[in-house]
Amino acid sequence: MEALERELTVLLRRARASSGEMAREVHPDLEPAAYGILARLAETGPERATVLAGYFGVGKATMSRQLRALEDLGLVRREPDPADGRAFLVQLTSEGAERFSRVRQARRARYVNRLSGWDRDELRELARLLGQLNSSQEQESA
């Protein structure tokens, strides 16, 4: 368990640093934490702010502040939720989607380069194990 803990710590530390770099590539004024919101919206499409706050495990005020910053940068917009006129859905703007996509493609190219020496079965197994770890963490927070 010590070795696993050490390697996960290194992975998470590097992921945080990488998230900051990618955020700056999307927009120089983008906070690293807000990059994850863009990734989530690119993956899921429009979502309510309360759903985003729950997914990231932050309060409504924190999510509101981050969404306001993303709106000010022109990366997301809020529109009335057709299912509930009192609520709003947050979605990427075309500018936000284009910037995020460009950075994501560059990141994937770096992964391909770093992992080019790995066997495809090893990559599949790594993805499977990380998926299993993520699923167990999602179940704990539910």
DSSP file (Angstrom, degrees, kcal/mol; ACC not computed):
  #  RESIDUE AA STRUCTURE BP1 BP2  ACC     N-H-->O    O-->H-N    N-H-->O    O-->H-N    TCO  KAPPA ALPHA  PHI   PSI    X-CA   Y-CA   Z-CA
    1    1 A M     >        0   0    0      0, 0.0     4,-2.9     0, 0.0     5,-0.2   0.000 360.0 360.0 360.0 -31.6    0.0    0.0    0.0
    2    2 A E  H  >  +     0   0    0      1,-0.2     4,-2.6     2,-0.2     5,-0.2   0.936 360.0  46.4 -60.6 -45.6    2.9    2.4    0.6
    3    3 A A  H  > S+     0   0    0      2,-0.2     4,-2.5     1,-0.2    -1,-0.2   0.905 113.4  49.5 -64.2 -41.0    4.1    2.1   -3.0
    4    4 A L  H  > S+     0   0    0      2,-0.2     4,-2.6     1,-0.2     5,-0.2   0.934 111.7  48.4 -63.0 -46.4    0.5    2.6   -4.3
    5    5 A E  H  X S+     0   0    0     -4,-2.9     4,-2.3     1,-0.2    -2,-0.2   0.922 112.2  49.3 -60.1 -44.6    0.0    5.7   -2.0
    6    6 A R  H  X S+     0   0    0     -4,-2.6     4,-2.2    -5,-0.2    -2,-0.2   0.929 113.1  46.0 -60.8 -47.0    3.3    7.2   -3.1
    7    7 A E  H  X S+     0   0    0     -4,-2.5     4,-2.5     1,-0.2    -1,-0.2   0.878 112.5  50.1 -67.8 -37.6    2.6    6.7   -6.9
    8    8 A L  H  X S+     0   0    0     -4,-2.6     4,-2.8     2,-0.2     5,-0.2   0.891 109.4  52.5 -66.2 -38.0   -0.9    8.0   -6.6
    9    9 A T  H  X S+     0   0    0     -4,-2.3     4,-2.4    -5,-0.2    -2,-0.2   0.925 111.3  45.9 -62.0 -44.8    0.4   11.1   -4.7
   10   10 A V  H  X S+     0   0    0     -4,-2.2     4,-2.5     2,-0.2     5,-0.2   0.933 113.4  49.9 -63.0 -45.9    2.9   11.7   -7.5
   11   11 A L  H  X S+     0   0    0     -4,-2.5     4,-2.3     1,-0.2    -2,-0.2   0.926 113.3  45.3 -59.3 -46.8    0.2   11.2  -10.2
   12   12 A L  H  X S+     0   0    0     -4,-2.8     4,-2.3     2,-0.2    -1,-0.2   0.885 111.8  51.7 -67.5 -38.8   -2.2   13.6   -8.5
   13   13 A R  H  X S+     0   0    0     -4,-2.4     4,-2.0    -5,-0.2    -1,-0.2   0.930 113.3  44.9 -62.5 -44.5    0.5   16.2   -7.9
   14   14 A R  H  X S+     0   0    0     -4,-2.5     4,-2.7     1,-0.2    -2,-0.2   0.872 110.7  54.5 -67.3 -36.0    1.5   16.1  -11.6
   15   15 A A  H  X S+     0   0    0     -4,-2.3     4,-2.5    -5,-0.2    -2,-0.2   0.905 107.8  49.8 -64.5 -40.8   -2.2   16.1  -12.7
   16   16 A R  H  X S+     0   0    0     -4,-2.3     4,-1.8     2,-0.2    -2,-0.2   0.927 112.8  46.5 -62.6 -44.3   -2.8   19.3  -10.6
   17   17 A A  H  X S+     0   0    0     -4,-2.0     4,-1.9     1,-0.2    -2,-0.2   0.921 113.5  49.1 -63.6 -42.8    0.2   21.0  -12.2
   18   18 A S  H  X S+     0   0    0     -4,-2.7     4,-2.8     1,-0.2     5,-0.2   0.881 106.6  56.3 -63.9 -38.8   -0.8   19.8  -15.7
   19   19 A S  H  X S+     0   0    0     -4,-2.5     4,-2.4     1,-0.2    -1,-0.2   0.888 106.6  50.4 -61.3 -39.2   -4.4   21.1  -15.1
   20   20 A G  H  X S+     0   0    0     -4,-1.8     4,-2.1     2,-0.2    -1,-0.2   0.911 111.1  48.2 -64.8 -42.3   -2.9   24.6  -14.4
   21   21 A E  H  X S+     0   0    0     -4,-1.9     4,-1.7     2,-0.2    -2,-0.2   0.926 113.2  47.3 -63.3 -44.7   -0.9   24.5  -17.5
   22   22 A M  H  X S+     0   0    0     -4,-2.8     4,-1.9     1,-0.2    -2,-0.2   0.882 108.8  55.0 -66.4 -37.3   -3.9   23.4  -19.6
   23   23 A A  H  X S+     0   0    0     -4,-2.4     4,-2.5     1,-0.2     7,-0.3   0.933 108.4  48.4 -59.8 -45.3   -6.1   26.1  -18.0
   24   24 A R  H  < S+     0   0    0     -4,-2.1    -1,-0.2     1,-0.2    -2,-0.2   0.826 108.1  55.3 -65.8 -30.3   -3.6   28.8  -19.1
   25   25 A E  H  < S+     0   0    0     -4,-1.7    -1,-0.2     1,-0.2    -2,-0.2   0.862 108.7  47.5 -69.6 -34.1   -3.5   27.3  -22.6
   26   26 A V  H  < S-     0   0    0     -4,-1.9    -2,-0.2     1,-0.3    -1,-0.2   0.946 141.0 -18.7 -68.1 -47.9   -7.3   27.7  -22.8
   27   27 A H    ><  -     0   0    0     -4,-2.5     3,-2.1    -5,-0.2    -1,-0.3  -0.919  59.0-128.5-159.9 133.3   -7.1   31.2  -21.5
   28   28 A P  T 3  S+     0   0    0      0, 0.0    -4,-0.1     0, 0.0    -3,-0.1   0.767 110.9  47.6 -57.0 -26.1   -4.3   33.0  -19.6
   29   29 A D  T 3  S+     0   0    0     -6,-0.1     2,-0.4    -5,-0.1    -5,-0.1   0.362  83.9 118.2 -96.9   5.1   -6.8   34.1  -16.9
   30   30 A L    <   -     0   0    0     -3,-2.1    -3,-0.1    -7,-0.3    -4,-0.1  -0.581  63.5-129.1 -78.8 128.9   -8.5   30.7  -16.4
   31   31 A E    >>  -     0   0    0     -2,-0.4     4,-0.8     1,-0.1     3,-0.8  -0.486  18.8-121.8 -71.2 143.9   -8.2   29.2  -12.9
   32   32 A P  H >> S+     0   0    0      0, 0.0     3,-0.9     0, 0.0     4,-0.7   0.873 111.6  55.8 -54.9 -39.7   -6.9   25.6  -12.8
   33   33 A A  H >> S+     0   0    0      1,-0.2     4,-0.6     2,-0.2     3,-0.6   0.827 101.1  58.8 -64.0 -30.5  -10.0   24.4  -11.0
   34   34 A A  H <> S+     0   0    0     -3,-0.8     4,-1.7     1,-0.2     3,-0.3   0.730  89.2  72.2 -73.3 -21.1  -12.2   25.8  -13.7
   35   35 A Y  H <X S+     0   0    0     -3,-0.9     4,-2.2    -4,-0.8    -1,-0.2   0.901  93.4  55.9 -59.2 -39.5  -10.5   23.7  -16.4
   36   36 A G  H <X S+     0   0    0     -4,-0.7     4,-2.5    -3,-0.6    -1,-0.2   0.841 102.4  55.6 -61.9 -33.8  -12.3   20.7  -14.9
   37   37 A I  H  X S+     0   0    0     -4,-0.6     4,-2.6    -3,-0.3    -1,-0.2   0.923 107.5  48.8 -65.1 -43.3  -15.6   22.4  -15.4
   38   38 A L  H  X S+     0   0    0     -4,-1.7     4,-2.4     1,-0.2    -2,-0.2   0.921 111.4  50.3 -61.1 -42.8  -14.9   22.8  -19.1
   39   39 A A  H  X S+     0   0    0     -4,-2.2     4,-1.7     2,-0.2    -2,-0.2   0.918 111.2  48.7 -61.6 -43.5  -13.9   19.2  -19.4
   40   40 A R  H  X S+     0   0    0     -4,-2.5     4,-2.9     1,-0.2     5,-0.4   0.928 112.6  47.1 -63.5 -45.3  -17.1   18.1  -17.7
   41   41 A L  H  X S+     0   0    0     -4,-2.6     4,-2.3     1,-0.2    -1,-0.2   0.865 110.1  53.0 -66.8 -35.0  -19.3   20.2  -19.9
   42   42 A A  H  < S+     0   0    0     -4,-2.4    -1,-0.2    -5,-0.2    -2,-0.2   0.860 115.6  42.2 -65.2 -33.8  -17.5   19.0  -23.0
   43   43 A E  H  < S+     0   0    0     -4,-1.7    -2,-0.2    -5,-0.2    -1,-0.2   0.891 129.4  22.8 -78.4 -42.4  -18.2   15.4  -21.9
   44   44 A T  H  < S-     0   0    0     -4,-2.9    -3,-0.2     1,-0.3    -2,-0.2   0.695  93.7-136.5-102.2 -22.0  -21.8   15.8  -20.7
   45   45 A G     <  +     0   0    0     -4,-2.3    -1,-0.3    -5,-0.4    -2,-0.1  -0.519  65.5   3.8  85.5-166.8  -23.2   18.8  -22.5
   46   46 A P  S    S+     0   0    0      0, 0.0     2,-0.3     0, 0.0    45,-0.2  -0.174  71.5 172.0 -57.1 138.5  -25.3   21.3  -20.7
   47   47 A E  E     -A   90   0A   0     43,-1.9    43,-3.5    34,-0.0     2,-0.1  -0.975  35.4-101.6-142.6 156.6  -25.8   20.8  -16.9
   48   48 A R  E  >  -A   89   0A   0     -2,-0.3     4,-2.2    41,-0.2     3,-0.2  -0.472  31.7-120.9 -73.0 150.4  -27.3   22.7  -14.0
   49   49 A A  H  > S+     0   0    0     39,-0.6     4,-2.8     1,-0.2     5,-0.2   0.869 114.0  56.2 -60.0 -37.3  -24.8   24.5  -11.7
   50   50 A T  H  > S+     0   0    0      2,-0.2     4,-2.1     1,-0.2    -1,-0.2   0.868 106.6  49.5 -65.6 -34.9  -26.1   22.4   -8.8
   51   51 A V  H  > S+     0   0    0     -3,-0.2     4,-2.5     2,-0.2    -2,-0.2   0.917 111.8  48.7 -67.8 -43.3  -25.3   19.2  -10.6
   52   52 A L  H  X S+     0   0    0     -4,-2.2     4,-2.4     2,-0.2    -2,-0.2   0.924 110.1  51.4 -61.0 -44.6  -21.8   20.5  -11.4
   53   53 A A  H  X>S+     0   0    0     -4,-2.8     5,-2.3     1,-0.2     4,-1.0   0.915 111.8  47.4 -59.8 -43.0  -21.3   21.5   -7.8
   54   54 A G  H  <5S+     0   0    0     -4,-2.1     3,-0.3     2,-0.2    -1,-0.2   0.907 110.3  51.9 -64.2 -42.4  -22.3   18.1   -6.7
   55   55 A Y  H  <5S+     0   0    0     -4,-2.5    -2,-0.2     1,-0.2    -1,-0.2   0.906 117.1  38.4 -61.0 -42.4  -20.0   16.4   -9.2
   56   56 A F  H  <5S-     0   0    0     -4,-2.4    -1,-0.2    -5,-0.2    -2,-0.2   0.541 108.6-122.9 -88.3  -7.2  -17.0   18.4   -8.1
   57   57 A G  T  <5 +     0   0    0     -4,-1.0     2,-0.3    -3,-0.3    -3,-0.2   0.877  67.9 126.0  69.6  36.8  -17.9   18.3   -4.4
   58   58 A V      < -     0   0    0     -5,-2.3    -1,-0.2    -6,-0.2    -2,-0.1  -0.824  62.2 -96.8-122.0 164.3  -18.0   22.0   -3.9
   59   59 A G     >  -     0   0    0     -2,-0.3     4,-2.3    -3,-0.1     5,-0.2  -0.283  33.9-108.8 -75.6 164.5  -20.6   24.4   -2.6
   60   60 A K  H  > S+     0   0    0      1,-0.2     4,-2.8     2,-0.2     5,-0.2   0.872 118.5  54.2 -60.6 -38.3  -23.1   26.4   -4.7
   61   61 A A  H  > S+     0   0    0      2,-0.2     4,-2.3     1,-0.2    -1,-0.2   0.910 109.0  47.8 -65.1 -41.6  -21.2   29.6   -4.0
   62   62 A T  H  > S+     0   0    0      2,-0.2     4,-2.3     1,-0.2    -2,-0.2   0.928 113.7  47.2 -63.9 -44.8  -17.9   28.2   -5.1
   63   63 A M  H  X S+     0   0    0     -4,-2.3     4,-2.8     1,-0.2     5,-0.2   0.915 110.6  52.6 -64.3 -41.7  -19.5   26.9   -8.3
   64   64 A S  H  X S+     0   0    0     -4,-2.8     4,-2.5     1,-0.2    -1,-0.2   0.918 109.4  49.3 -58.9 -44.2  -21.3   30.2   -8.9
   65   65 A R  H  X S+     0   0    0     -4,-2.3     4,-2.0     1,-0.2    -1,-0.2   0.921 113.1  46.2 -62.3 -44.6  -18.0   32.1   -8.6
   66   66 A Q  H  X S+     0   0    0     -4,-2.3     4,-2.2     1,-0.2    -2,-0.2   0.899 113.3  49.0 -66.6 -40.0  -16.2   29.7  -11.0
   67   67 A L  H  X S+     0   0    0     -4,-2.8     4,-2.6     2,-0.2    -2,-0.2   0.887 108.8  53.2 -66.9 -38.2  -19.0   29.8  -13.5
   68   68 A R  H  X S+     0   0    0     -4,-2.5     4,-2.8    -5,-0.2    -1,-0.2   0.925 109.5  48.9 -61.3 -43.0  -19.2   33.6  -13.4
   69   69 A A  H  X S+     0   0    0     -4,-2.0     4,-1.5     2,-0.2    -2,-0.2   0.910 111.5  49.1 -62.7 -41.8  -15.4   33.7  -14.2
   70   70 A L  H  <>S+     0   0    0     -4,-2.2     5,-2.6     2,-0.2     6,-0.8   0.880 112.0  49.1 -65.1 -38.2  -15.9   31.3  -17.1
   71   71 A E  H ><5S+     0   0    0     -4,-2.6     3,-1.7     1,-0.2    -2,-0.2   0.924 107.7  53.9 -64.7 -44.6  -18.8   33.5  -18.4
   72   72 A D  H 3<5S+     0   0    0     -4,-2.8    -1,-0.2     1,-0.3    -2,-0.2   0.824 108.5  50.2 -60.2 -31.3  -16.7   36.6  -18.1
   73   73 A L  T 3<5S-     0   0    0     -4,-1.5    -1,-0.3    -5,-0.2    -2,-0.2   0.499 115.9-118.0 -83.8  -4.5  -14.0   34.9  -20.2
   74   74 A G  T < 5S+     0   0    0     -3,-1.7    22,-0.5    -4,-0.3    21,-0.2   0.720  83.0 116.4  77.3  21.3  -16.7   34.0  -22.8
   75   75 A L  S   <S+     0   0    0     -5,-2.6    18,-2.2    -6,-0.2     2,-0.3   0.729  75.4  21.6 -96.5 -24.5  -16.1   30.2  -22.3
   76   76 A V  E     -B   92   0A   0     -6,-0.8     2,-0.3    16,-0.3    16,-0.2  -0.926  61.9-162.5-135.6 163.2  -19.6   29.2  -21.0
   77   77 A R  E     -B   91   0A   0     14,-2.5    14,-2.4    -2,-0.3     2,-0.4  -0.974  15.4-131.6-141.0 156.8  -23.1   30.6  -21.0
   78   78 A R  E     +B   90   0A   0     -2,-0.3    12,-0.2    12,-0.2   -30,-0.0  -0.904  24.4 178.6-109.7 137.8  -26.2   30.0  -19.0
   79   79 A E  E     -B   89   0A   0     10,-2.5    10,-3.5    -2,-0.4    -2,-0.0  -0.973  39.8 -87.3-134.5 151.1  -29.6   29.4  -20.6
   80   80 A P  E     -B   88   0A   0      0, 0.0     8,-0.3     0, 0.0     5,-0.1  -0.273  44.0-115.8 -57.1 139.8  -33.0   28.7  -19.1
   81   81 A D  E >   -B   84   0A   0      6,-2.6     3,-1.3     3,-0.6     6,-0.3  -0.686  16.7-148.5 -77.1 119.2  -33.6   25.0  -18.5
   82   82 A P  T 3  S+     0   0    0      0, 0.0     3,-0.3     0, 0.0    -1,-0.2   0.765  98.2  54.6 -62.2 -23.0  -36.5   24.0  -20.7
   83   83 A A  T 3  S+     0   0    0      1,-0.3     2,-0.2     2,-0.0    -2,-0.0   0.692 125.3  18.2 -81.9 -18.7  -37.6   21.4  -18.1
   84   84 A D  E X   - B   0  81A   0     -3,-1.3     3,-2.1     3,-0.1    -3,-0.6  -0.770  64.9-158.4-156.0 101.9  -37.7   24.0  -15.3
   85   85 A G  E 3  S+     0   0A   0      1,-0.3    -1,-0.1    -3,-0.3    -2,-0.0   0.653  92.6  61.3 -59.3 -17.7  -37.9   27.7  -16.2
   86   86 A R  E 3  S+     0   0A   0     -6,-0.1    -1,-0.3    -5,-0.0     2,-0.2   0.685 100.3  65.2 -81.9 -17.6  -36.6   28.7  -12.7
   87   87 A A  E <  S-     0   0A   0     -3,-2.1    -6,-2.6    -6,-0.3     2,-0.3  -0.587  71.4-140.8-105.1 164.7  -33.3   26.9  -13.3
   88   88 A F  E     - B   0  80A   0     -8,-0.3   -39,-0.6    -2,-0.2     2,-0.4  -0.928   5.1-140.8-124.5 149.5  -30.4   27.4  -15.8
   89   89 A L  E     -AB  48  79A   0    -10,-3.5   -10,-2.5    -2,-0.3     2,-0.5  -0.898  15.6-144.0-105.6 139.5  -28.3   25.1  -17.8
   90   90 A V  E     +AB  47  78A   0    -43,-3.5   -43,-1.9    -2,-0.4     2,-0.3  -0.870  27.7 166.0-102.2 133.7  -24.6   25.9  -18.2
   91   91 A Q  E     - B   0  77A   0    -14,-2.4   -14,-2.5    -2,-0.5     2,-0.1  -0.977  39.2 -93.5-144.8 159.6  -22.9   25.0  -21.5
   92   92 A L  E     - B   0  76A   0     -2,-0.3   -16,-0.3   -16,-0.2     2,-0.1  -0.426  36.2-131.6 -67.5 142.7  -19.8   25.7  -23.4
   93   93 A T     >  -     0   0    0    -18,-2.2     4,-2.8    -2,-0.1     5,-0.2  -0.431  32.0-103.1 -79.5 169.9  -19.8   28.6  -25.9
   94   94 A S  H  > S+     0   0    0      1,-0.2     4,-2.4     2,-0.2     5,-0.2   0.899 126.8  50.6 -62.7 -37.7  -18.5   27.9  -29.3
   95   95 A E  H  > S+     0   0    0    -21,-0.2     4,-2.6     2,-0.2     5,-0.2   0.926 111.4  47.6 -62.7 -45.1  -15.3   29.8  -28.3
   96   96 A G  H  > S+     0   0    0    -22,-0.5     4,-2.6     1,-0.2     5,-0.2   0.909 112.6  48.4 -63.2 -42.8  -15.1   27.7  -25.1
   97   97 A A  H  X S+     0   0    0     -4,-2.8     4,-2.5     2,-0.2    -1,-0.2   0.905 113.1  47.9 -64.4 -41.6  -15.6   24.4  -27.0
   98   98 A E  H  X S+     0   0    0     -4,-2.4     4,-2.1    -5,-0.2    -2,-0.2   0.937 114.6  44.7 -66.2 -46.6  -13.0   25.3  -29.6
   99   99 A R  H  X S+     0   0    0     -4,-2.6     4,-2.0     2,-0.2    -2,-0.2   0.928 115.7  47.1 -63.7 -44.8  -10.4   26.4  -27.1
  100  100 A F  H  X S+     0   0    0     -4,-2.6     4,-2.8    -5,-0.2     5,-0.2   0.928 111.4  51.2 -63.2 -44.6  -11.0   23.4  -24.9
  101  101 A S  H  X S+     0   0    0     -4,-2.5     4,-2.5    -5,-0.2    -1,-0.2   0.898 108.6  51.6 -59.9 -42.1  -10.9   21.0  -27.8
  102  102 A R  H  X S+     0   0    0     -4,-2.1     4,-1.8     2,-0.2    -1,-0.2   0.923 113.3  43.8 -61.3 -45.4   -7.6   22.4  -29.0
  103  103 A V  H  X S+     0   0    0     -4,-2.0     4,-2.4     2,-0.2    -2,-0.2   0.897 112.7  52.5 -68.5 -40.3   -5.9   22.0  -25.6
  104  104 A R  H  X S+     0   0    0     -4,-2.8     4,-2.6     1,-0.2    -2,-0.2   0.910 108.5  50.6 -62.4 -42.5   -7.4   18.5  -25.2
  105  105 A Q  H  X S+     0   0    0     -4,-2.5     4,-1.9     1,-0.2    -1,-0.2   0.896 110.8  49.0 -62.7 -39.8   -6.0   17.4  -28.5
  106  106 A A  H  X S+     0   0    0     -4,-1.8     4,-1.8     2,-0.2    -1,-0.2   0.900 111.2  50.2 -65.9 -40.4   -2.6   18.7  -27.6
  107  107 A R  H  X S+     0   0    0     -4,-2.4     4,-2.2     1,-0.2    -2,-0.2   0.923 109.9  49.9 -63.5 -44.1   -2.8   16.9  -24.2
  108  108 A R  H  X S+     0   0    0     -4,-2.6     4,-2.7     1,-0.2    -1,-0.2   0.871 107.3  54.8 -63.5 -36.0   -3.8   13.6  -25.9
  109  109 A A  H  X S+     0   0    0     -4,-1.9     4,-2.2     2,-0.2    -1,-0.2   0.892 107.3  50.5 -63.8 -38.1   -0.8   14.0  -28.3
  110  110 A R  H  X S+     0   0    0     -4,-1.8     4,-2.8     2,-0.2    -2,-0.2   0.908 110.2  49.9 -65.5 -40.5    1.5   14.3  -25.3
  111  111 A Y  H  X S+     0   0    0     -4,-2.2     4,-2.6     2,-0.2    -2,-0.2   0.934 109.7  50.7 -60.9 -46.0   -0.1   11.1  -23.8
  112  112 A V  H  < S+     0   0    0     -4,-2.7     4,-0.3     1,-0.2    -1,-0.2   0.917 112.6  47.2 -58.2 -43.6    0.4    9.3  -27.1
  113  113 A N  H >< S+     0   0    0     -4,-2.2     3,-0.9     1,-0.2     4,-0.2   0.936 114.7  45.1 -63.9 -47.5    4.1   10.4  -27.1
  114  114 A R  H 3< S+     0   0    0     -4,-2.8     3,-0.4     1,-0.2    -2,-0.2   0.841 120.8  38.9 -65.7 -34.0    4.7    9.4  -23.5
  115  115 A L  T >< S+     0   0    0     -4,-2.6     3,-1.8    -5,-0.2    -1,-0.2   0.242  80.0 110.1-103.1  13.0    3.0    6.1  -23.8
  116  116 A S  T <  S+     0   0    0     -3,-0.9    -1,-0.2    -4,-0.3    -2,-0.1   0.773  77.7  53.9 -62.4 -26.0    4.2    5.1  -27.2
  117  117 A G  T 3  S+     0   0    0     -3,-0.4    -1,-0.3    -4,-0.2     2,-0.2   0.519  88.9 101.4 -85.9  -4.3    6.4    2.4  -25.8
  118  118 A W  S <  S-     0   0    0     -3,-1.8     2,-0.2     1,-0.1    -3,-0.0  -0.527  78.3-113.7 -81.7 147.1    3.6    0.7  -23.9
  119  119 A D     >  -     0   0    0     -2,-0.2     4,-2.0     1,-0.1     3,-0.4  -0.514  24.5-121.1 -72.5 144.8    1.9   -2.4  -25.1
  120  120 A R  H  > S+     0   0    0      1,-0.2     4,-2.4     2,-0.2     5,-0.2   0.860 114.1  54.6 -58.4 -36.4   -1.8   -1.9  -26.1
  121  121 A D  H  > S+     0   0    0      1,-0.2     4,-2.3     2,-0.2    -1,-0.2   0.877 106.5  51.6 -66.2 -35.7   -2.8   -4.5  -23.5
  122  122 A E  H  > S+     0   0    0     -3,-0.4     4,-2.6     2,-0.2    -2,-0.2   0.906 110.0  49.1 -65.1 -40.9   -1.0   -2.6  -20.8
  123  123 A L  H  X S+     0   0    0     -4,-2.0     4,-2.5     2,-0.2    -2,-0.2   0.916 111.2  49.1 -65.0 -42.7   -2.8    0.6  -21.8
  124  124 A R  H  X S+     0   0    0     -4,-2.4     4,-2.5     2,-0.2    -2,-0.2   0.916 112.4  48.6 -61.5 -42.6   -6.2   -1.1  -21.7
  125  125 A E  H  X S+     0   0    0     -4,-2.3     4,-2.7     2,-0.2    -2,-0.2   0.905 110.6  50.2 -66.2 -41.1   -5.4   -2.6  -18.3
  126  126 A L  H  X S+     0   0    0     -4,-2.6     4,-2.7     2,-0.2     5,-0.2   0.939 112.2  47.7 -60.5 -46.7   -4.3    0.8  -16.9
  127  127 A A  H  X S+     0   0    0     -4,-2.5     4,-2.3     1,-0.2    -2,-0.2   0.901 112.6  49.7 -61.5 -41.0   -7.5    2.4  -18.2
  128  128 A R  H  X S+     0   0    0     -4,-2.5     4,-2.2     2,-0.2    -2,-0.2   0.936 112.8  45.9 -63.5 -46.6   -9.5   -0.5  -16.7
  129  129 A L  H  X S+     0   0    0     -4,-2.7     4,-2.4     2,-0.2    -2,-0.2   0.896 113.0  49.0 -66.6 -40.4   -7.8   -0.2  -13.3
  130  130 A L  H  X S+     0   0    0     -4,-2.7     4,-2.9     2,-0.2    -1,-0.2   0.896 110.8  51.7 -64.6 -38.8   -8.1    3.6  -13.2
  131  131 A G  H  X S+     0   0    0     -4,-2.3     4,-2.5    -5,-0.2    -2,-0.2   0.900 109.6  49.7 -61.6 -40.7  -11.8    3.3  -14.2
  132  132 A Q  H  X S+     0   0    0     -4,-2.2     4,-2.1     2,-0.2    -2,-0.2   0.914 111.6  48.4 -64.6 -43.1  -12.3    0.8  -11.3
  133  133 A L  H  X S+     0   0    0     -4,-2.4     4,-1.9     2,-0.2    -2,-0.2   0.935 112.6  48.2 -62.1 -46.8  -10.5    3.2   -8.9
  134  134 A N  H  X S+     0   0    0     -4,-2.9     4,-2.3     1,-0.2    -2,-0.2   0.898 110.3  51.9 -62.0 -40.6  -12.7    6.1  -10.1
  135  135 A S  H  X S+     0   0    0     -4,-2.5     4,-2.1     1,-0.2    -1,-0.2   0.899 108.5  50.5 -63.3 -40.5  -15.9    4.1   -9.8
  136  136 A S  H  X S+     0   0    0     -4,-2.1     4,-1.6     1,-0.2    -1,-0.2   0.873 111.1  48.9 -67.0 -34.7  -15.0    3.1   -6.2
  137  137 A Q  H  X S+     0   0    0     -4,-1.9     4,-1.7     2,-0.2    -2,-0.2   0.879 109.6  51.8 -70.9 -37.1  -14.4    6.7   -5.3
  138  138 A E  H  X S+     0   0    0     -4,-2.3     4,-0.7     1,-0.2    -2,-0.2   0.885 108.7  51.4 -64.8 -38.3  -17.7    7.8   -6.9
  139  139 A Q  H  < S+     0   0    0     -4,-2.1     3,-0.4     1,-0.2    -1,-0.2   0.865 107.5  53.3 -67.3 -36.2  -19.6    5.2   -4.9
  140  140 A E  H  < S+     0   0    0     -4,-1.6    -1,-0.2     1,-0.2    -2,-0.2   0.879 111.0  45.7 -64.8 -38.4  -17.9    6.5   -1.6
  141  141 A S  H  <        0   0    0     -4,-1.7    -1,-0.2     1,-0.2    -2,-0.2   0.556 360.0 360.0 -85.8  -5.8  -19.1   10.0   -2.3
  142  142 A A     <        0   0    0     -4,-0.7    -1,-0.2    -3,-0.4    -2,-0.1   0.484 360.0 360.0 -81.6 360.0  -22.6    9.1   -3.2
